[in-house]
Amino acid sequence: MKHTVIAAVALLLATLTACGSSADTSQPKSDHAAVQAPVKKAKPSATKTPAQKDCGPSRGDVITWSKVPGLPDSAQFLGGFNPGTCRSTFDDLPNESPTQAGYCTLAAWARDNPGYDADARPAKRPRKVQVAVGPGC
């Protein structure tokens, strides 16, 4: 927002300077000089996501596998951490997974499961499980 305001002020000053240099000579010279005062341009800064800025390097993607009563087993790939909190996916999973009878959520590193097909139905259980949540496991 700060950079946007600075850019808007610079544009306004450039417009006023251009207007002041026209054939209109009714303005005193001292006002014209004030309009042409040097303006520091904002340097563009690289936009960083919370992951880049606060969370450090990621160890890779995580596969989460889910068993829900009455549905085919399913899986999905997730990032290695929650970018909003910088908590590990493995740390957040127990708080975010269902724990009712018959439910199971497993999590494993994707790099430990090369070629894993998360779109398969039913999805295969991943190997080298790091976290298991639920009584259906």
C-alpha positions, 0 to 999 in steps of 0.5 A: 500500500505504501508503494502504491501511495508513493507511486500515486504521489509521483504521478500527481507531481509529474502531471502538475509539473507537465501542467506548469510547463505549459503556456500558462505563465500566471504561476509564480516561479517559486510555486513551479519549483516546489512542484518539481522537487525531487521525488524518491521512487519506490523500489519494487520489492519481491513479494514473499509468501509466508512460507518463504518469509517465515517458515523456512525451507520445506521438506517436500509434499505430504500424501494424506490418505483417508478412509471414510465409512461408505466411501472409497478410500481417497488421497491427496497431496498437501504441502509440508506445512501450513503457510498461515501458521508455519506448522508442519502438516504432520503436526496439524493433521491430528487436530483437523482429522475426523476421529469418529468410528471407522475413520482413518487419516494417514500421512506420509512423505510423497518422496517416500512414495514415488509414483503414488496416484492420489487420483485412484479410487480406491486409493492405496495406503501410502508407505512409510506413514508418519502420522495415523489419526482415527480408530479406523486405522 
